[in-house]
Amino acid sequence: MPDAKPLADPVDRARSLSTGAAPQGGFGALVPELYVTELDASLRFWCDLLGFAIAYDRPAARFAFLARGAAQIMLCQRNGSWDTAALEYPFGRGMNLQTMIEPLDPVLAALKAAGWPLFEAPSEAWYRVGDAEHGQRECLVQDPDGYLVRLAEDLGIRVPAKG
């Protein structure tokens, strides 16, 4: 069944009835809000496959605030109010949203069981940060609207190889 159309008035959307509560540990200093085509499809991806949970939502506004550990993201079904240009699939071109997933294997298993394709297979990556290298096992996947999500598992810190 397709999602219901969100409330049109911005004040009505912001003040519509809500369930849940503020995320445990408070709000992050930067929390992306993704405009999505169908909120229910996006919730199935973010919650059922990636393991996020709804901290709070405003169903009539077709809005949900999700959290997984310290990671936070907001999803809002498109309503036209903040469109700055035509929005075409894949959404979010030019960025990826990295989220630390500990452990990564159960999420990879959920994606595989759902038949959800990976954009890039898991690999080990080491990034130079000052005098050290920070490692992560990472892969890339696209959500239902094409937003590129980098799922990463911490591998620790090492001294850079000489050379």
C-alpha positions in Angstrom: 0.0 0.0 0.0 1.5 3.4 -1.0 2.3 5.9 1.7 -0.3 8.6 2.6 0.4 12.1 1.4 2.1 14.2 4.1 0.4 17.2 5.6 0.9 20.3 3.3 1.3 23.1 5.8 4.8 23.3 7.4 3.4 24.4 10.8 0.9 21.6 10.8 3.7 19.1 9.9 6.0 20.4 12.7 3.2 20.3 15.3 1.5 17.1 14.3 1.1 14.3 16.9 4.3 12.4 17.6 5.2 9.1 19.1 8.5 8.2 20.9 11.0 10.6 22.5 14.2 12.4 21.8 17.1 10.1 21.1 18.9 8.6 24.1 22.0 10.6 24.7 20.5 13.7 23.0 20.6 15.1 19.5 23.7 15.0 17.4 25.3 18.3 16.4 24.8 17.4 12.7 21.9 15.2 11.7 21.1 14.8 8.0 17.5 14.8 6.9 16.8 12.8 3.8 13.9 13.5 1.6 12.5 10.2 0.5 9.9 9.0 -2.0 8.1 6.5 0.2 8.7 6.7 4.0 7.6 3.1 4.6 10.0 1.7 2.0 12.9 3.8 3.5 12.0 2.7 7.1 12.2 -1.0 6.0 15.7 -0.4 4.6 17.0 1.7 7.5 15.4 -0.1 10.3 14.8 -3.7 9.2 18.1 -4.1 7.2 20.5 -1.6 8.8 19.3 -1.9 12.4 18.2 1.7 13.1 15.2 2.3 15.4 12.7 5.1 15.3 13.4 7.4 18.3 10.3 9.5 17.4 8.1 10.2 14.5 5.3 12.4 13.3 3.2 10.0 11.2 0.8 12.6 9.7 3.9 14.6 8.5 5.5 11.4 7.2 8.6 12.0 9.3 10.8 9.8 11.4 14.0 10.4 13.5 16.1 7.3 13.5 19.1 6.3 15.7 21.5 3.4 15.9 24.0 3.9 18.7 25.4 7.4 18.2 24.3 7.5 14.5 21.2 9.6 13.8 19.3 10.4 10.7 16.0 11.9 9.8 13.7 10.7 7.0 10.9 12.9 5.6 8.6 11.9 2.8 8.9 14.5 0.0 6.4 17.3 0.4 7.8 20.0 -1.9 8.4 22.6 0.7 12.2 22.6 0.7 13.0 21.4 -2.8 15.8 23.6 -4.2 15.9 21.9 -7.6 14.5 18.9 -9.4 15.1 15.8 -7.4 15.9 12.8 -9.6 17.1 9.3 -8.7 19.6 8.6 -7.4 19.1 11.2 -4.6 22.1 12.6 -2.7 24.5 12.6 -5.6 28.0 13.7 -4.6 27.9 12.5 -1.0 27.9 9.3 1.0 26.7 8.9 4.5 29.1 6.9 6.6 27.7 5.1 9.6 29.7 2.9 12.0 28.1 -0.5 12.2 29.4 -2.8 15.0 29.4 -5.6 14.0 29.0 -5.3 10.2 28.4 -9.0 9.4 24.8 -9.2 10.7 23.9 -6.2 8.6 25.6 -7.7 5.5 23.6 -11.0 6.2 20.3 -9.0 6.4 21.0 -7.2 3.1 21.9 -10.5 1.4 18.8 -12.3 2.8 16.6 -9.4 1.5 18.3 -9.6 -1.9 19.6 -6.0 -1.5 22.5 -5.4 -3.8 25.7 -3.8 -2.5 27.1 -0.9 -4.5 30.6 -1.9 -3.4 31.6 -5.1 -1.7 33.2 -5.1 1.8 36.9 -4.2 1.8 39.5 -3.1 4.3 40.5 0.6 4.1 43.1 2.5 6.1 42.9 6.3 6.2 45.8 8.5 7.3 44.9 10.7 10.3 47.9 12.8 11.4 50.6 10.4 12.4 48.4 7.3 12.4 46.2 5.2 10.2 42.6 4.5 11.2 41.2 1.3 9.7 37.7 0.2 8.8 36.0 -2.6 7.0 33.6 -0.9 4.8 31.1 -1.4 2.0 28.6 0.8 0.1 24.9 0.3 -0.4 22.1 2.5 -1.8 18.9 3.1 0.0 15.5 2.9 -1.9 16.0 6.5 -3.2 19.7 6.0 -4.2 21.3 7.7 -1.3 24.8 6.1 -1.0 25.4 4.7 2.5 28.9 3.6 3.6 28.7 1.0 6.3 31.9 0.8 8.3 33.2 -1.3 11.1 36.2 -0.1 13.1 39.5 -2.0 12.7 41.5 0.1 15.1 44.6 2.4 14.7 48.1 1.5 13.5 51.4 3.2 12.8 51.7 3.9 9.1 54.0 1.6 7.1 57.3 3.3 6.1 57.8 3.9 2.5 
